[in-house]
Amino acid sequence: MAKTLVLAEKPSVARELARVLGCKQSGEGFLEGERYIVTWALGHLVELAPPEDYDKAWAKWDLLTLPMLPDKMKTVVIPQSGRQFRAVQTLMRRGDVSDLVIATDAGREGELVARWIMEKAGWKKPAKRLWISSQTDKAIKEGFAHLRPAADYDDLYHSARARSVADWVVGLNVTRALTCKYNAQLSAGRVQTPTLALIVDREEEIRRFQPKEFFTVSAKLPGFTATWRDKNGQARIFDRSQAESLAARLSGKTAVLTEVRRTRKQTPPPPAYDLTELQRDANKKYAYSAKETLSVMQSLYEVHKILTYPRTDSRYISDDVVPTLPERLRSVMIDAYAPLARQIMMNRPLQTRYLVNNAKVSDHHAIIPTEEQVELWRLSGPERNIFDLVARRFLAVLLPPFEYEEVALTLTIDGETFHARGKVVKEPGWRAAYDRSFDLEEEDSDEEQEQSLPELRQGDRLTVQSVRMVPGKTAPPKRYTEATLLTAMEHPAAQVRDKDQSKILEETGGLGTPATRADIIEKLFSAFYIERRGKELVPTSKGAQVVGLAPADLRSAALTAKWERRLGEIALGREKEEAFVGEMRTYAAHLVAEVKASDATYTHDNVTREKCPDCGKFLLSVKGKRGKLLVCPDRECGYRRSVTQTTNARCPNCHKKMELRGEGEKQLFACVCGYRERLSDFKKRRESKSAGKGDVRRYLQQQEQQKDSGSSAMAEQLKKWLEQNQ
């Protein structure tokens, strides 16, 4: 009997597909049933060949060998994934396998993963595509009932391949050129570099900023406060004597209410989440990195199956999803969401005008709950938090607008004009989905704050109780957080002052895609180009220098955004892959020539006096995501050692996470509150508190998941302790 081979991307997804398809027999790298065989592409299996596979001379990093421009790109099996690839290849060559279903992630990268495996394995038989936005049993069954020809997604594959080739041609050539030219571990890329430039440019703006002192004048009146403004509506006074004179003159005078404006307004609910917006809010509210949010979303999508496909750039759903909304509402009719969900269900037909937009849905719709019944007790803390964000937004977008009355008062005090404004809620609408602690809006920077206003009429005379002058200083632009950086990557036009360039950016789109932005930010951390100070992102000296050393074109957000738009056009069949790749080859050669001709210099300003034990060069001190490291500047050496690392061990005094410092027997925990404790004493204290082997195991697992590359001395010590106490 002929069988259908199903190629999933991950073993976890493969197991779920196999369960629904009745594949219970386990084999080497696959699960088999009467009609289907399900396998997986763990580790992606196939990638573009490294430079040395094209030319042996390219194995050596040398300026003389650049640019590297292969006539035809080749793919190779990833060495670590060779066993699984051979298993997949064997299945594809089985005589009883008649056709293939591509069941990798339904997106650009997922398409590339499958097509490269098929090409490398020599697949020539018919193929179809499974395209689903959730991993529920219902979605899987419906997806297999409506499989589409794989050829329908050829353009998507061409777009993905063009992106991968462009990153190879541009990224590898410029990275090698910079590294060889300046004898330092430097890297660049067509999305990475302009993203880094945003952070570096912002830091330079802050450095050059000269604060100016200003003053505002406010009058305390019965029940409210009013703020002085000039005839142009400006509240700031940059002359101290003028502000002092104004405050002194108006004290004790009578205010006349000259105008009362009452305006009925409404605010529509925010659209449902796409990945970037979700990552942004998760960073604001929970300080999760973009990578952490995506990882949690993948778990909620693949494991718990309670949220739809995460890597989407749409904030709407299409008409065909509307009939499923009642069932999705019933799935979230639990806990704090139940009252609102029931209220929405009672108002038929459902209010979908802010959720449905066919024109703004491409490959996947917005992130919303699935029809799967939610069991909150099964979720970890981060999973619960991310689900909470999505569930509330899903309920909010199905509710009516927030309605309020805006009250604006204009008063005259001795010929001077003062203003006050307030808001009276008429209908909470979608805001009923949120409480005050859930406000994700940016802080209002306006000096005239909203307040509760008493009932007043035009012509009322009010006694000025007091007048005060409030000093302030103009503030520099804020440093990026991951939330605001994601916004800048999605809408780079807002970060550019040049009007012509801003217009181009607005037309061409953002930097990267929702699926790639998290990885780009992580690359900046791993290259030690940026570091965190609290939630703020700050460029390192290395990051600032590499932006200056990189060719000017590569730093251009406008150019990169234009490329991203063109990749989108390839996916839609409006542009040819060959034309884009050809342009990238020419561009890479141009960039290499520019680096070679440069007379700029690179300086390590983080050199220590400690020598590398492998090559003898002086080590560099760098700050990683989890602590400080010593890194060899020699790319070929690659030595690195953790010096301090943030752990999950809590301080017994203030309960904050402690840092582990030192090596060997001298290792100790240190806390910001001043507490110090040797590793040996820590172990004894844990033992005395019945912190058993399970606690240590959990701690080790957490450290293993979170550690920077490089060895963890503490982990080694705890492993020894664990072994001794088995």
N, C-alpha and C positions, 0 to 999 in steps of 0.2 A: 504493500500500500504506500502510495506516494505521501511524503510528509513535507510540511512547511517549516523552514528554518526561521526562527525569530531572533534577531540580533538586538539585544538591549545594551545600554551603556554601562550600567552598574549591576553587580550581582544582586543587590537588594531589590532593584526594579525587576530583574530577571526572575527572581523567586516569586514575586507577586504576579507577574504575567503567567508564569508556569502554573501557579495555583489556580488562577482563573481559567486557564486553558486545559487543566487536567493533566499536566505533565508531572508525574510523581516519581519516575525512575531517574535516579541520579547517575551521572557519568562524569568523566574527566572534563570539567569545564562546561557542562551542559546539564539540562533537565529534559527528559523525554516523556512523551505521551503517545497516544494512538495516532493523533493527527499532526502534532506540533513537536518541534525540538527548540528549546529556548537556550540561547547562549548569551555571552556578554563580552563587552570590550573594555574590561578593567584596565585602567592605565592608558586608555586610548589605542594601544597596541602599535600604531603606525604614526610616523612623523616625517617631516622633511629631512633629507639626508644632511649630515654635517658637512662643512666645507671640504674636509680631507677626502670624502668619498667622491668628489668631483676631480680633485687635483691634489696629488700628494704634497705639492709645495704649499698648499693652503693649510696644512696641518700646523705649520709654524706661524706664529703671530709676527708678521713683519710688514712694515709699510710698503715694501717693494712688491708684495704680492697683491696689493689692493688696487682697484676694487675687484672683489670676487663676484663674477657675473656668469653663472652657468648658462650654457645654451639651452638646456632643458632641465627643469627641476625634477629631482628623484625623491622617492620616499623609501624609508627603511623601517624595519621592525624594531621597535624600542627593545633594547637588550633585556631589560627587566621584565618585559611582558611577552618574551618569546614563547614561553610555554603555552600561555593562553591563546596567542595567535595561531600556533600550530594546531591547537584543539579546534579553533574556529575554522581554520583552513581545511582540516580533515572532515569536519561536518559539511562544509560547502562542497566537498568532492564526493560525498556519499552518493551512491547510485539511487537511493530511495528519496533523496531530497530534490523536490521538483521546483520549488520557488522559495523566495526569501521575503520576509517582512522586516523592513527597517524600523526598529522600535527604539532607537537612540533618542536623546532629548530632542523635542520638537522645536528646533531652532537652528541658526546658522552653523554653530560649532558642532552640534549633534549630527547634522547632515554630513559635515566634513569627516567626522570620526568614522561613520559607516562607509562612506564612499571610498575612502582611502583603504580601509580593510578589504572591501570588495575588490578593488583594483589590484591590491597586492596579492590577494588569494586567487585571483583569476576568475572571479565570478562572471558567468556568461548567461545564466538562466534568468527567467522573469523575476522582477522585484516589485514590491508594493511598499507603500509608506503608511505607518500608523502615526496619526497626528492627533494627540489628545492634550487637554489642558489640565487634567487631574488624574490621579492614580486610583480612583475608586473602582470597585468591581464593575459598577454600572458604566463608567466612562470607558473602561477597557473593553467591555463587551460591545458597546456601541461603536467604539473605534475600529474593532476588528470586523464589525458588520459593514463599515463604510470605509474600507481601505481604498487608497488612491494610488494610481500608477506612480512609481518612483520618478519617472520622467517629468512629472508635474513639478518636481522640486529641483530640477537640474540647474535652474538659474540661481537658486539659493546656494547650491553646492559651488557654482562658479564664483559667487560672491565670497564665500568662506575661503575658497582656495586662493583667490586674489588677495584677500587680507593676509593670509598666512605667508604667501610668497612675498608680499610687500614688506611685511615685518622682518622676514629673513633677509631680503636684499638690502633694505635700508638699515635695519637694526644691527645686523652682524657687521656690515661694512663700516658704519660710523663708530660702533663700539670698538672694533679692532683699531680703527684709525686713531681714535682718541687715546686708547690704552697704550698703543705703541708710540705715538707722538709724545706723550707726556709721562710715560713710564709709571703709570698709576692705574688702578682698577676702576676705570671709568666706563660708563655705558650710556647709550642714548637710544631713542626710539621715536617713531613718528607720532605717538600719542603720549608716551612717557615724558618726553622732553618739554612739550608745550604745557603739560599739566604742572610739571616742576617749575616752569617759568612763571606760572600764575602765582605760586607760593613765594618764589624769590622776588618777583616784582612787587608783591604786596609788602614784603618785609622791607624792601628798599623805600617804598612810599612811607612806611612807618618811621624808618630811620631819618628820612629827610624832613619829616613833618615838624613844623614849628608851632607849638600851641599858642593860642592867643587868649588872653583873659577877657571875659565878657560878664555882663551882669543882666539879670532880669528883675523886674519890679512887679511885685504882686500885692494886691489889696485884699485884706481879710474883711469879708462882709458877713452879715447874719446868715449862717448856714452854708456858705460856700466861699471860694476864693476866685478872684479874677486876675488875669494877667495883662499887663500893659503891652500894647503894640503900637508901632508908628503907622503913618498913613499908607505905607507899603505892606503892612501886615507883619513886619519884623519885630520879634520880641527881644532880641539881643541888643544890648548897649555896650559898645566897646570903650566908652569914656567913663571912668569911675566917678569923676566929679559930676558929670551929667546925671548919672544914676542916683548918686547921693542927693543931689539937689532935687530931683524929681520925687524921691521917696519922702524927703523932708517936707516938701511943699504940699503934698497931698494928704499927709497924716491928719486925721481928724476932720476931713472934709466930708461932704455929702455926695453920694453917687446917685445919678439919675439913670434909670433903666430906659434907654432910648429905643431898643429893638428886642423883640422876642421872636425867634424863628423856630417853629416846630415842623419838622419834616419827617414824614413816615417813610421808612426805608426797610429794605429787606436784603439779606445776604443769602445767596443760594448755598447749598451744601458743597463741600469740596468734592472733587471727583474721587472715584475709587483709586486705590493704590496701583502704581506701577512699581517696578523694583527700585528705581532711583529715589522716588518720593518716600517709599517705605524705609530705605536705608537712611535717608535724611532724618526722618522723624525718630527712628530708633536711636540714632546718634544723639539727637537733641534730648530725648527723654531718658534714655538708658545708657548713653555713652558707648553704645556698641559700635565697633568699626563696621565699615561696609562689608568686609569679608565675613565677620561674625554674623551679621544679619543674613547674608546670603546662605551661609552654612546652616543656620537655624531654619530658614525658609525651606531649604532642600529637605531637611528632616520632616518638617510639617507637611511637605508635598509628597515625599516618597515613602516615609515610614508611617506617619500617622494618617496621611491622606485626607487631611481636613482643610487644606488650602490648595488653590489651583497653582498652575505652573508659575514659578517665580521670575524667570528671566524674560519679563515682558516690558515693552515700552509703551503700552496702551493703558489708559485710565478709564476705559469704557468697555461695555459689553455689546455684542451684536443682538439683533432681534431673536435669533434662534436660541439664545440662552434664557430669554425672559420666562418661558414656561417652566424652567427649573427653579426659579426664584423661591416659590413657596416651600419647596422641599429644602432648599438651602437655609431659609429662615427657620424652619422647624429644627434643623440640625444645630442651630445656635440658640435655641429656646431653652437656655440653661443659665443658672447662676444669675449674675447681674444683667445679662442681656435679655432674659426672658420677658420682662414687662414690655420693653420696647418692641421686641420681635412680635409679641402677640398683638400689640397696638397696630403695628404695620400690617399684619395679616388681616386684621379686622376691616381695614380700609381698602376695599376692592373697587376698581382695579388698582394694582400697586402703582405707586408714584415712581415712574422710571425715567422721567424726562431728563434727569441729571446723570443717569447711569448708562443709557442706551445711545450709541452713536456708531452706526455701521461704518461710516467713512473713516473713523479714527481707530478702527481695529484691523490690524494686519495679520500677523501670524498667530498672536495670542491675545486674549482679552485681559482685562484688569485682574489683579489678584483679589479673589473673593473666596468665601468659604465654599467647600464642596457639599454634597448631599450626605456625606458621611457623618454619623452621629458623633459629636465631640465628647470626649471623656477627659475633662480637665485634669483629673488626678494623675493621668498618665504622662502629663507634660512636665518637662523640667522648667526651672525658673525662666530662663531665656525664651524657651518655646512658648510658655504661658504669656510672656510679655509681648512677643511678636504677634501671637494669635489675637491678643487683646487689641492691639493696634488695628489689625485687619478687620476684626469683628465689629468694632465700634465704627470704623469708617464705612463698612458695608451697611450697617444700620442707618448711619447718618445720611448717606446718599439716597436712601429710600424715604427719607422724611422731608417735610416741606421746608421752605426757606425760614431762616431766622428773621423775625420781624421786630422792629424796634422804632421808637420815636426819638429822633435826635433833636435836642434842644440847644440852641445857640443864643447866648445873651450878649448884648452889646451895651456897655455902660459908659457914661461920661463923668469924669471926676475932675472938676476945675479945668475943663477944656481938653483933658487927656482921655484917650479911648482905651477901655479895658474890655477883655473878652473872657467868657467862660462857656464851657459846653458840658453837656451831660447826655446820658442815654437812658431811656425808659424801655424796658423789655415789654413787648406786647404779646408775642408768641415765641416760645423758645425754639420751636421747629427742630432742625437737625442738631442744635446744641444740646438737646436733651440726651444725646448719646454720650456726652462728655460732662465731666465735673470740672470744677475750677482747677484742680491739680493736674488736669489733662491738657491744659492750654499749651499748644505747640507753636503759637504765633510768636513772631519776633517782638521784642520789647519795643514799646512806643517811645521814640526818641523826641517827640514833640514836647516842648516845655509846658504846653497847655493840656493838662491831663483831664480825662473825663472824670466826672464826679456826680454825685446825687445833688440835684438842684431843687430848691423849694418852689412852690407854686408862686409865680410872680406875674405881674402884668406891666405892659408898657406904661411908662410914666411914673412907676413906683420910685420913691426916694428912699435910699438906704444909707445908714450911717457907716462910714468907713471906720472899722474898729482898729485897724493897724495897717501900715504899709511897710513892707520890708524889701530890702535889696538882697538878692541872692547871687553870690558870685559863682562863676563857672569857667571852664576852659574848653576851647574847641578840642575835639578828640580826633586822634588819627584814625585811619581805617582799621577795622578789626582784623586780627589774624584769622586765617581760615581754620575752621574745624572740619572734620570729615563731612559734616552735614552741609556746611556752606561751600566746601570744595566740590562736592557732588553737584550742587546747584550751579557752580561756576563751570563745571565740565559739561553739564547739560545745556546751559545757556551762557556760553562764553562771551556773547555779544555785550552783555551787561557789564563785563569787566574791562572792556576796551573803550578808551576815550576817543580814539580816532573814529569819526563818524562814518567814513567810507568803509573802513575795516569792520566796524560794528554792523553795518548793513550787510556786508558779505557773510558774516557769521550768522546773522539772523536768518539769512536765506539758505545757508548750507547745513546748518545743524550743529550739534555739539561735538565734544571730544570723546571718542570711544562710544560704546553702547552700554545699556544697562547691564549686560552680561559681562562686560570687560572692565568696567570702571573700578570695581573693588580690587581686581588683580593689579591694575595700574598703580593704585595707591599703595598696595602691599609691596610692589617692586621698589617704590621710592623709599620705603622703610628698609627693606632688605639690602639696598645698595648704600644705605647710610646717607642718603641725600636729604632726608627730613627726619625730625624727631618730634615727640610729643612733649608739651609743657602743659600739664593738665589736659584739657580738651583741645588746646590750640596746636596747630601744626607749624613748626618753625624749620626753616632750611638750615642745614649744617653748612660749614665752610666749604665742604666738598660739593654739596648741592649747588651752592651759589656760584662756585667756580665753574662747574661743569656746564651750567647754563651760559656762562660767558664764553666758554671754550667751544661749545657746540655751534655749528653754522647757524646764521641768523634765520634762514628759511625754516630750519627744523624747529625753531622756537615759536614759530608763528601758529597761533591758535586758528587763525583764519584758514591757512593752507590745510592744516590737519582736518578741520571740520569739513572743508570742501572734499577731501579724500573720503571721509566717512559717508558723505552724501552720495558720492559716486559709487561706493560699494553698495549702498542701498539701491541705486539705480541698476546695478548689475543684477541684484537679487530680483528686481522687477522685470528684468529682460530688456531694459532700455539702453544699456551700455554693454560693450563687449569686454570680457575679462582681459583679453590679449592687449587691448589698447591701454588699459589701466596699468597692467604689469609692465608693459614696455616703457611707459612713462616713469614708473618707479625705478627701473633699471638705469635709465638716463639720469634720473635725479640722484640715485645713490652714487654714481660716478662723479657727479658734480659736487656732492657733499664731501666725498673723500678728497678730491682735489683741493677743496677749500680748507680742510683740516691740514693737509700736507703743507699748504702755502702759508699757514698762519705763523706769526712770530710771537704768539701769546705764550705764557708760562703757567705752570701749575705748581702750587706750593702746599705741602703737607703742613698744617699748623697744629696737628694733634700727635706729633711724634713724641714717643716716650724715650727713656734712656734704657729700656729693657730690650735686649736683643732676641730675635726669633731663634728658638732652639734648633730649627731645621736649616735655615739659610744664613743666619747671622745678621740680617738687616734689623734696624730698629723698628719695633712694633708701633702701630698706631692705636691710640685709645679712641674707641667709638662707642656711641650709645645706641644699643639695639632696642627693640620693642620691650624686652623683658629684663633689661639691665645693661651693664657696661661690659665691653669685650675688648680684648687686645687682638689686633688683626695685623697680619704681615702685609706690607704694601706690595710685595711681589706677587703678581697674579699667578705665576706658575707654581709658587710655593703653596699659597692658600691656607697657611696656618692661622688658626684663630682659637682663642681661649676665653672662656667666661670669667670675668673678674668679680662682678656682682650681679645678682639676679633677683628680681622681685619674685617672691614665693607666695604660696597660699597659707604659710604659717602665720598665725595671728599673734600680735603682741599681747601678753597677759595684762598689760596696764591699760592701753587705749584701744586694743582689739583691731588695730590697723594691720595691713599686710606688712610683713617684715622683709628686709633685704638680706640676702646671704652674701657675706664677704669673705675673702681670703681663700686659702687652699689647705688641703690636708687636715692635720690636727688643729690648725689655727683658725679653721673656719668658724665664723660666728654670725649670729643673727643681729641685725641692727634695725631699730625703728626710728622714725622721725621724731618721736617723743623723747628720745635719748636712751631708751632701754637697749641693753646689750646682753647677749647670751651665747655662750659657746655651743657648738653643735652637739658636743657630748652631753652638756647639761640639758639641752633641749630634748634629747632622746630620753634621758633619765626622767625629766618632768613629764613627758608624754607617757612613759611607762607607769609612773606613779599615779597618773590620772586614768589608768586603764585604757590608754590609747593603744589599742592592740595592733596586731598585724594588719587588720582590715583598714584601719585608719592610715597606716603607712602606705599600704598598697594604693589606696585611693589618692593619697597625696602624690605618690610616684606617677600614677596614671595621669593626673592633672598636669604635673610638671612635664611629662613626656609629650603631652598634647600642646603645651604652651611654650616649650623651651625654644630658644634661638638655636640656629645651627652651632655646633660646638658641644663639648662635653659638659655635663653638669656634675661637678664634684660632690655636691650635696646628695644628688640622686645616687651616686656610686656608694657613698657612705651609708645611706639608708638601705640600699639593696643588700650590702654586707650585713647590716644589722638584722634585716629581715631573714636572710639566709641562716644566720646564727641562731635565730629563734624559731626555726621551723619545727 
